[in-house]
Amino acid sequence: MSVPRQQILERLRAQIAAGKPIIGGGAGTGISAKCAEAGGIDLIIIYNSGRFRMAGRGSLSGMMPYGDANQIVMEMAREVLPVVKKTPVLAGVCGTDPFRIIKLFLREVQAAGFSGVQNFPTVGLIDGQFRQNLEETEMGYGLEVEMIRAAAELGLLTCPYIFNEDEARDMAKAGAHILIPHMGLTTKGSIGAQTAMTLELHLAQYQRNRRLLRRVEHRAVADGSCDYGLCAQVQGHPLLRNTMKGFRRGFLLLFLMFAPLIGLEHLECLLAAGDESDGPKIRLAVIVVFDQMRGDYLEKWKDLFEGGGFKRLQQDGAWFTNCHYPYSDTLTAPGHASLVTGTSPYKHGIIANSWYDRASGEIVGAVESERYHIVPQLPAKNDKNATNTTKELGASPLRRCEESIGDVIFRRSKGRAKIVSLSIKDRAAILLAALRAQFVYWFSTLRGGFVTSSYYQDDLPGWVRDFNKRKLPDTWFGKDWTRIREDRDYAKFSGPDNVSFEGIGIAQGRTFPHPMKGGLQQIGQNYYEALTFSPRGSELLLDFAKTAIDAEKLGKNEVTDLLCLSFSSNDLIGHCWGPDSQEVLDITLRSDRLMKELLDTLDAKVGKGRYVIAVSADHGICPIPEVAKSQGKDAGRVDPELLKSQAVAHLQETFARNKKTLPWIEATAGQWVYLNRGVLRELGLEQKVVERELADWLVKQPGIQDAFTRSQLQSKEGQGPLVESVRKSFFPEASGDVRVLLKPHHLFSNPPKSSRSEYYLTTHGSPHPYDTHVPLLVMGPGIQPGVKSERVTPQTLTTILAKSLSLSLPSAAEAPLPKGLFR
């Protein structure tokens, strides 16, 4: 009996949410199908190779010219389908069959009672010259992609085998519902192959597959597949426990060819071995990120704090005063991803807020996605009531390649933990959260309210809609931003208010009081932008967080919940007015009061001793170069054209003098240069040579401290703190070919135009201390309070939370636990 696709997907997603594996198995006869269903299998697949296996032959018989593959499947269906009562059955369809009109054949498959299809036999199992010839003679993998596309359009569940990233992208674009990286032929048994990956190689490939699937932004994906032979290998293996942590973190589809009952027995052993131990009864873990809070702020302004906020954390918790990011590209998206994965961009893959994607030929955002849309959606362009027709991209966390502490919490709870992640910025909320977080929201200046992505939810829950209906942001329209502590001499602690090099925000002016209308006469997007460039953005987020705590009863559930908050207004204010400004002092003092209010709320709603809280930042900030220069520092701005037209001119002069100017550089993103590899191939130039030539030229230019090449970073050529910090930011599939490092207090930008509305006067993204130094404070049961001067990384936050909650670490976490931190 055919099972509707939506019904299948809803059931599988429910199992994912509960942390349960999804098991699919092949059935060659009616009795094996009945046994599989009785054993609780989730999907049954009929392959033509099943006919040959039942005859005592190996699976590769299905790839040979021993019969009509599609006809054999239909014949086997007459035996299998009538005895299967409720389990979805998939057909292995040969998409390259030259004697069938595939779209018509798929209708036969659907009419026979199949619920879905898989591409088998598949040319993906063929390599070498034979495979190349198949592709050249129009019998290649592309026909299988078209088969999957046609099946998806018919309403069938599609679960194609994939073998590389290009095929994964093609299948995802074709509408595939479950992508299955093929891991090799069935081993063991009397007809199994003898040559196969070792378990260690299988696990390494498994990790690569997870990264591959996330790069192609596929929501319903299989984390891996294995066969009966692998299951036989792993029982009792010393790598078992770590293996299962990985297997259980996502959508796992095990193909146990013709041994479903044995496979299930082994699977129970595996899952039991991967269980976490019980931890202390901490009901809520809280992660707070102040975007762009430099590590020195809490020290130099601590006498201004009022008590109950930062002072409470400094006195009752552990305060790490020497906390630095270990990588060079200190930006918002990498910072948030690093804090919760416990590792750096070279592993988790979020190298910047955006970067150049060679596959698409476009700059891509760390969380942007065309597959999903913002919820609620803006009115369509043809809607007569539409007031804004700006095109919005959706968002998802799928470019992050490693799991987070939230994923571990979610897995430990078997899907019962509530994961709430909130911010003004989308990338902050998304990258802090678990992949399967239920409640991820950020503020939309287009709407004046909080939104999410269809990756998480198709509609906002009632409490979020009710919060948006309150129109809290609108109540601040026209109310000036003034200093919170008029009794304090701000100039003494920060500097003068009227500094000519500072920005003026969104029509907010350079000095206090700052008007809060965004230059508008009535509420609109510019006003909402101005709101985020003020402490009102933080107040709004705190109010929303308190609403979430009440609505979702965080900390009152049977398992540990997770609340992630990222306060973005600190960053926006710092970019505009600079770290030496009275505005940054003011938002920091307000952040102190905000922390007191949050801690008081947690005490009242969750209870003292029943939560653990960790506070940090995603990066620091460079002083405004003109301010630094006025203080006698070597500072300045470097023309961005240095990495564009000037670099092109140098390469042209060096390698193609007196020839037509060539497009040597494909793109630039941040401080990365992406060479045009097509041009290099055309001229017969070795990429390593061109990289080195460009890097050597760049270091001779004003304002440049160093330059590093892709070849150098991959070969481990060169040692030292700076090159190692760049290596920790280097992810081969996203990074460019030459990475420029500016001197301290230098930025890539043109001189500011004081006559215009400037709001981006300084930035971050370097390995210099003012960008890497951030605070780290942790407080909770068992944590020994005190000031800690040892050097740590912000990723230590994940290690500390895992210890506090008695959890295993996320798979890529690498920061050690500070000695003596726990009683």
Solvent accessible surface area in square Angstrom, and as a share of the most:
residue,aa,sasa,rsa
1,M,140,0.62
2,S,50,0.33
3,V,11,0.06
4,P,85,0.54
5,R,64,0.23
6,Q,102,0.45
7,Q,104,0.46
8,I,1,0.00
9,L,11,0.05
10,E,98,0.44
11,R,89,0.32
12,L,1,0.01
13,R,92,0.34
14,A,62,0.48
15,Q,30,0.14
16,I,23,0.12
17,A,45,0.35
18,A,32,0.25
19,G,10,0.10
20,K,121,0.51
21,P,24,0.15
22,I,1,0.00
23,I,13,0.07
24,G,0,0.00
25,G,0,0.00
26,G,1,0.01
27,A,1,0.01
28,G,8,0.08
29,T,31,0.18
30,G,7,0.07
31,I,119,0.60
32,S,23,0.15
33,A,0,0.00
34,K,106,0.45
35,C,47,0.28
36,A,2,0.01
37,E,26,0.12
38,A,93,0.72
39,G,32,0.31
40,G,50,0.48
41,I,10,0.05
42,D,14,0.07
43,L,0,0.00
44,I,0,0.00
45,I,0,0.00
46,I,0,0.00
47,Y,4,0.02
48,N,4,0.02
49,S,1,0.00
50,G,0,0.00
51,R,99,0.36
52,F,27,0.11
53,R,28,0.10
54,M,95,0.43
55,A,72,0.56
56,G,42,0.40
57,R,158,0.58
58,G,29,0.28
59,S,9,0.06
60,L,91,0.45
61,S,13,0.09
62,G,3,0.03
63,M,47,0.21
64,M,100,0.45
65,P,123,0.77
66,Y,131,0.50
67,G,45,0.43
68,D,66,0.34
69,A,15,0.12
70,N,1,0.01
71,Q,69,0.31
72,I,15,0.08
73,V,3,0.01
74,M,31,0.14
75,E,56,0.25
76,M,6,0.03
77,A,3,0.02
78,R,169,0.62
79,E,91,0.41
80,V,0,0.00
81,L,14,0.07
82,P,87,0.55
83,V,43,0.25
84,V,7,0.04
85,K,143,0.61
86,K,153,0.65
87,T,9,0.05
88,P,1,0.01
89,V,3,0.02
90,L,0,0.00
91,A,0,0.00
92,G,1,0.01
93,V,1,0.00
94,C,20,0.12
95,G,4,0.04
96,T,20,0.12
97,D,20,0.10
98,P,101,0.64
99,F,182,0.76
100,R,61,0.22
101,I,119,0.60
102,I,30,0.15
103,K,129,0.55
104,L,100,0.50
105,F,6,0.03
106,L,0,0.00
107,R,139,0.51
108,E,98,0.44
109,V,0,0.00
110,Q,61,0.27
111,A,90,0.70
112,A,45,0.35
113,G,13,0.12
114,F,0,0.00
115,S,3,0.02
116,G,0,0.00
117,V,0,0.00
118,Q,0,0.00
119,N,0,0.00
120,F,16,0.07
121,P,14,0.09
122,T,1,0.01
123,V,13,0.07
124,G,10,0.10
125,L,60,0.30
126,I,38,0.19
127,D,116,0.60
128,G,55,0.53
129,Q,137,0.61
130,F,128,0.53
131,R,41,0.15
132,Q,105,0.47
133,N,60,0.31
134,L,22,0.11
135,E,73,0.33
136,E,110,0.49
137,T,81,0.47
138,E,147,0.66
139,M,81,0.36
140,G,5,0.05
141,Y,10,0.04
142,G,43,0.41
143,L,73,0.36
144,E,0,0.00
145,V,9,0.05
146,E,89,0.40
147,M,2,0.01
148,I,0,0.00
149,R,84,0.31
150,A,7,0.06
151,A,0,0.00
152,A,14,0.11
153,E,129,0.58
154,L,40,0.20
155,G,31,0.30
156,L,3,0.02
157,L,0,0.00
158,T,0,0.00
159,C,1,0.00
160,P,0,0.00
161,Y,14,0.05
162,I,2,0.01
163,F,64,0.26
164,N,66,0.34
165,E,43,0.19
166,D,99,0.51
167,E,12,0.05
168,A,0,0.00
169,R,57,0.21
170,D,64,0.33
171,M,0,0.00
172,A,3,0.02
173,K,154,0.65
174,A,5,0.04
175,G,28,0.27
176,A,5,0.04
177,H,29,0.13
178,I,0,0.00
179,L,0,0.00
180,I,0,0.00
181,P,5,0.03
182,H,39,0.17
183,M,18,0.08
184,G,41,0.39
185,L,59,0.29
186,T,8,0.05
187,T,9,0.05
188,K,98,0.41
189,G,56,0.54
190,S,118,0.76
191,I,52,0.27
192,G,12,0.12
193,A,26,0.20
194,Q,160,0.71
195,T,126,0.73
196,A,54,0.42
197,M,67,0.30
198,T,71,0.41
199,L,4,0.02
200,E,87,0.39
201,L,104,0.52
202,H,10,0.05
203,L,25,0.13
204,A,42,0.32
205,Q,46,0.21
206,Y,3,0.01
207,Q,48,0.21
208,R,114,0.42
209,N,5,0.02
210,R,1,0.00
211,R,59,0.21
212,L,20,0.10
213,L,1,0.01
214,R,11,0.04
215,R,44,0.16
216,V,11,0.07
217,E,18,0.08
218,H,5,0.02
219,R,92,0.34
220,A,11,0.09
221,V,17,0.10
222,A,0,0.00
223,D,6,0.03
224,G,1,0.01
225,S,8,0.05
226,C,11,0.07
227,D,16,0.08
228,Y,50,0.19
229,G,0,0.00
230,L,9,0.05
231,C,1,0.00
232,A,39,0.31
233,Q,56,0.25
234,V,4,0.02
235,Q,90,0.40
236,G,67,0.64
237,H,43,0.19
238,P,124,0.78
239,L,58,0.29
240,L,20,0.10
241,R,124,0.45
242,N,94,0.48
243,T,8,0.05
244,M,1,0.00
245,K,32,0.14
246,G,1,0.01
247,F,9,0.04
248,R,30,0.11
249,R,7,0.03
250,G,18,0.17
251,F,12,0.05
252,L,4,0.02
253,L,0,0.00
254,L,3,0.02
255,F,8,0.03
256,L,0,0.00
257,M,22,0.10
258,F,35,0.14
259,A,14,0.11
260,P,10,0.06
261,L,89,0.44
262,I,80,0.40
263,G,0,0.00
264,L,25,0.12
265,E,118,0.53
266,H,28,0.12
267,L,3,0.02
268,E,111,0.50
269,C,52,0.31
270,L,6,0.03
271,L,26,0.13
272,A,67,0.52
273,A,33,0.26
274,G,4,0.04
275,D,65,0.34
276,E,35,0.16
277,S,72,0.47
278,D,130,0.68
279,G,15,0.15
280,P,67,0.42
281,K,146,0.62
282,I,3,0.02
283,R,61,0.22
284,L,0,0.00
285,A,0,0.00
286,V,0,0.00
287,I,0,0.00
288,V,0,0.00
289,V,0,0.00
290,F,0,0.00
291,D,0,0.00
292,Q,5,0.02
293,M,2,0.01
294,R,26,0.09
295,G,8,0.07
296,D,44,0.23
297,Y,4,0.02
298,L,0,0.00
299,E,88,0.39
300,K,88,0.37
301,W,4,0.01
302,K,74,0.31
303,D,110,0.57
304,L,3,0.01
305,F,6,0.03
306,E,85,0.38
307,G,24,0.23
308,G,24,0.23
309,G,0,0.00
310,F,0,0.00
311,K,59,0.25
312,R,42,0.15
313,L,0,0.00
314,Q,16,0.07
315,Q,124,0.55
316,D,80,0.41
317,G,0,0.00
318,A,0,0.00
319,W,14,0.05
320,F,0,0.00
321,T,43,0.25
322,N,46,0.24
323,C,0,0.00
324,H,20,0.09
325,Y,5,0.02
326,P,38,0.24
327,Y,0,0.00
328,S,0,0.00
329,D,8,0.04
330,T,0,0.00
331,L,37,0.18
332,T,2,0.01
333,A,0,0.00
334,P,0,0.00
335,G,0,0.00
336,H,0,0.00
337,A,0,0.00
338,S,0,0.00
339,L,0,0.00
340,V,0,0.00
341,T,0,0.00
342,G,0,0.00
343,T,0,0.00
344,S,0,0.00
345,P,0,0.00
346,Y,68,0.26
347,K,72,0.31
348,H,0,0.00
349,G,3,0.03
350,I,0,0.00
351,I,1,0.01
352,A,15,0.11
353,N,39,0.20
354,S,46,0.29
355,W,15,0.05
356,Y,14,0.05
357,D,27,0.14
358,R,69,0.25
359,A,75,0.58
360,S,62,0.40
361,G,42,0.40
362,E,102,0.46
363,I,84,0.43
364,V,10,0.06
365,G,14,0.13
366,A,2,0.01
367,V,8,0.05
368,E,47,0.21
369,S,3,0.02
370,E,142,0.64
371,R,101,0.37
372,Y,19,0.07
373,H,73,0.33
374,I,14,0.07
375,V,4,0.03
376,P,59,0.37
377,Q,119,0.53
378,L,35,0.17
379,P,57,0.36
380,A,62,0.48
381,K,151,0.64
382,N,134,0.69
383,D,57,0.30
384,K,202,0.86
385,N,128,0.65
386,A,25,0.20
387,T,136,0.79
388,N,40,0.20
389,T,66,0.38
390,T,77,0.45
391,K,164,0.70
392,E,60,0.27
393,L,70,0.35
394,G,4,0.04
395,A,2,0.02
396,S,1,0.01
397,P,0,0.00
398,L,10,0.05
399,R,43,0.16
400,R,0,0.00
401,C,1,0.01
402,E,11,0.05
403,E,1,0.00
404,S,0,0.00
405,I,0,0.00
406,G,0,0.00
407,D,5,0.03
408,V,0,0.00
409,I,4,0.02
410,F,4,0.02
411,R,9,0.03
412,R,65,0.24
413,S,4,0.02
414,K,103,0.44
415,G,15,0.15
416,R,139,0.51
417,A,0,0.00
418,K,52,0.22
419,I,0,0.00
420,V,0,0.00
421,S,0,0.00
422,L,0,0.00
423,S,0,0.00
424,I,13,0.07
425,K,25,0.11
426,D,47,0.24
427,R,64,0.24
428,A,0,0.00
429,A,0,0.00
430,I,0,0.00
431,L,0,0.00
432,L,0,0.00
433,A,0,0.00
434,A,0,0.00
435,L,17,0.09
436,R,45,0.16
437,A,5,0.04
438,Q,50,0.22
439,F,25,0.10
440,V,0,0.00
441,Y,0,0.00
442,W,14,0.05
443,F,10,0.04
444,S,11,0.07
445,T,23,0.14
446,L,41,0.21
447,R,48,0.18
448,G,4,0.04
449,G,7,0.07
450,F,1,0.00
451,V,1,0.01
452,T,0,0.00
453,S,0,0.00
454,S,9,0.06
455,Y,19,0.07
456,Y,23,0.09
457,Q,35,0.15
458,D,121,0.63
459,D,86,0.45
460,L,8,0.04
461,P,31,0.20
462,G,33,0.31
463,W,37,0.13
464,V,0,0.00
465,R,99,0.36
466,D,84,0.44
467,F,7,0.03
468,N,32,0.16
469,K,148,0.63
470,R,122,0.45
471,K,98,0.42
472,L,30,0.15
473,P,6,0.04
474,D,36,0.19
475,T,71,0.41
476,W,26,0.09
477,F,46,0.19
478,G,34,0.32
479,K,108,0.46
480,D,66,0.34
481,W,7,0.02
482,T,63,0.36
483,R,60,0.22
484,I,37,0.19
485,R,29,0.11
486,E,114,0.51
487,D,110,0.57
488,R,92,0.34
489,D,83,0.43
490,Y,6,0.02
491,A,52,0.40
492,K,152,0.65
493,F,59,0.25
494,S,26,0.17
495,G,14,0.13
496,P,89,0.56
497,D,23,0.12
498,N,108,0.55
499,V,29,0.17
500,S,75,0.48
501,F,75,0.31
502,E,8,0.03
503,G,1,0.01
504,I,40,0.20
505,G,0,0.00
506,I,21,0.11
507,A,48,0.37
508,Q,0,0.00
509,G,27,0.26
510,R,57,0.21
511,T,46,0.27
512,F,21,0.09
513,P,78,0.49
514,H,0,0.00
515,P,60,0.38
516,M,0,0.00
517,K,83,0.35
518,G,2,0.02
519,G,57,0.55
520,L,52,0.26
521,Q,163,0.72
522,Q,144,0.64
523,I,66,0.33
524,G,22,0.21
525,Q,71,0.32
526,N,74,0.38
527,Y,0,0.00
528,Y,17,0.06
529,E,51,0.23
530,A,0,0.00
531,L,0,0.00
532,T,4,0.02
533,F,14,0.06
534,S,0,0.00
535,P,4,0.02
536,R,50,0.18
537,G,0,0.00
538,S,6,0.04
539,E,59,0.27
540,L,1,0.00
541,L,0,0.00
542,L,9,0.05
543,D,43,0.22
544,F,0,0.00
545,A,0,0.00
546,K,62,0.26
547,T,35,0.21
548,A,0,0.00
549,I,4,0.02
550,D,74,0.38
551,A,40,0.31
552,E,18,0.08
553,K,120,0.51
554,L,0,0.00
555,G,5,0.04
556,K,123,0.52
557,N,35,0.18
558,E,145,0.65
559,V,21,0.12
560,T,30,0.17
561,D,0,0.00
562,L,0,0.00
563,L,0,0.00
564,C,0,0.00
565,L,0,0.00
566,S,0,0.00
567,F,0,0.00
568,S,0,0.00
569,S,0,0.00
570,N,7,0.04
571,D,3,0.01
572,L,32,0.16
573,I,0,0.00
574,G,0,0.00
575,H,9,0.04
576,C,0,0.00
577,W,2,0.01
578,G,1,0.01
579,P,0,0.00
580,D,45,0.23
581,S,0,0.00
582,Q,8,0.04
583,E,0,0.00
584,V,6,0.03
585,L,1,0.00
586,D,0,0.00
587,I,3,0.01
588,T,1,0.01
589,L,7,0.03
590,R,47,0.17
591,S,1,0.01
592,D,4,0.02
593,R,100,0.36
594,L,11,0.06
595,M,0,0.00
596,K,87,0.37
597,E,77,0.34
598,L,0,0.00
599,L,0,0.00
600,D,63,0.33
601,T,16,0.09
602,L,0,0.00
603,D,29,0.15
604,A,85,0.66
605,K,78,0.33
606,V,12,0.07
607,G,17,0.17
608,K,147,0.62
609,G,51,0.49
610,R,95,0.35
611,Y,8,0.03
612,V,0,0.00
613,I,0,0.00
614,A,0,0.00
615,V,1,0.00
616,S,0,0.00
617,A,0,0.00
618,D,0,0.00
619,H,0,0.00
620,G,0,0.00
621,I,0,0.00
622,C,1,0.01
623,P,14,0.09
624,I,3,0.02
625,P,2,0.01
626,E,38,0.17
627,V,19,0.11
628,A,0,0.00
629,K,131,0.56
630,S,84,0.54
631,Q,103,0.46
632,G,72,0.70
633,K,86,0.36
634,D,101,0.53
635,A,8,0.06
636,G,18,0.17
637,R,47,0.17
638,V,14,0.08
639,D,66,0.34
640,P,38,0.24
641,E,71,0.32
642,L,8,0.04
643,L,6,0.03
644,K,88,0.37
645,S,62,0.40
646,Q,74,0.33
647,A,0,0.00
648,V,29,0.16
649,A,61,0.47
650,H,36,0.16
651,L,0,0.00
652,Q,19,0.09
653,E,87,0.39
654,T,59,0.34
655,F,52,0.21
656,A,2,0.02
657,R,151,0.55
658,N,151,0.78
659,K,130,0.55
660,K,174,0.74
661,T,90,0.53
662,L,33,0.16
663,P,83,0.52
664,W,0,0.00
665,I,25,0.12
666,E,69,0.31
667,A,17,0.13
668,T,30,0.17
669,A,15,0.11
670,G,71,0.68
671,Q,34,0.15
672,W,8,0.03
673,V,0,0.00
674,Y,2,0.01
675,L,0,0.00
676,N,31,0.16
677,R,71,0.26
678,G,32,0.31
679,V,9,0.05
680,L,4,0.02
681,R,180,0.66
682,E,132,0.59
683,L,54,0.27
684,G,66,0.64
685,L,47,0.23
686,E,109,0.49
687,Q,47,0.21
688,K,111,0.47
689,V,76,0.44
690,V,0,0.00
691,E,1,0.00
692,R,84,0.31
693,E,53,0.24
694,L,0,0.00
695,A,0,0.00
696,D,60,0.31
697,W,44,0.15
698,L,0,0.00
699,V,55,0.32
700,K,157,0.67
701,Q,38,0.17
702,P,116,0.73
703,G,7,0.07
704,I,5,0.03
705,Q,69,0.31
706,D,49,0.26
707,A,2,0.02
708,F,7,0.03
709,T,4,0.02
710,R,26,0.09
711,S,25,0.16
712,Q,22,0.10
713,L,4,0.02
714,Q,94,0.42
715,S,71,0.46
716,K,129,0.55
717,E,85,0.38
718,G,36,0.35
719,Q,139,0.62
720,G,29,0.28
721,P,119,0.75
722,L,58,0.29
723,V,8,0.05
724,E,64,0.29
725,S,12,0.08
726,V,0,0.00
727,R,17,0.06
728,K,60,0.25
729,S,0,0.00
730,F,13,0.06
731,F,14,0.06
732,P,59,0.37
733,E,96,0.43
734,A,8,0.06
735,S,2,0.01
736,G,0,0.00
737,D,0,0.00
738,V,0,0.00
739,R,3,0.01
740,V,0,0.00
741,L,1,0.00
742,L,8,0.04
743,K,76,0.32
744,P,54,0.34
745,H,29,0.13
746,H,21,0.10
747,L,15,0.07
748,F,42,0.18
749,S,32,0.20
750,N,95,0.49
751,P,97,0.61
752,P,43,0.27
753,K,117,0.50
754,S,84,0.54
755,S,110,0.71
756,R,149,0.55
757,S,62,0.40
758,E,41,0.18
759,Y,101,0.38
760,Y,131,0.50
761,L,5,0.03
762,T,1,0.01
763,T,29,0.17
764,H,15,0.07
765,G,6,0.05
766,S,13,0.08
767,P,18,0.11
768,H,13,0.06
769,P,90,0.56
770,Y,33,0.13
771,D,2,0.01
772,T,7,0.04
773,H,38,0.17
774,V,0,0.00
775,P,3,0.02
776,L,0,0.00
777,L,0,0.00
778,V,1,0.00
779,M,18,0.08
780,G,18,0.17
781,P,49,0.31
782,G,27,0.26
783,I,3,0.01
784,Q,74,0.33
785,P,44,0.28
786,G,26,0.25
787,V,95,0.55
788,K,36,0.15
789,S,86,0.56
790,E,76,0.34
791,R,158,0.58
792,V,15,0.08
793,T,38,0.22
794,P,0,0.00
795,Q,4,0.02
796,T,2,0.01
797,L,0,0.00
798,T,0,0.00
799,T,9,0.05
800,I,0,0.00
801,L,0,0.00
802,A,2,0.02
803,K,105,0.44
804,S,5,0.03
805,L,7,0.04
806,S,40,0.26
807,L,20,0.10
808,S,26,0.17
809,L,64,0.32
810,P,3,0.02
811,S,50,0.32
812,A,10,0.08
813,A,18,0.14
814,E,72,0.32
815,A,12,0.09
816,P,110,0.69
817,L,65,0.32
818,P,10,0.06
819,K,192,0.81
820,G,61,0.59
821,L,2,0.01
822,F,44,0.18
823,R,187,0.68
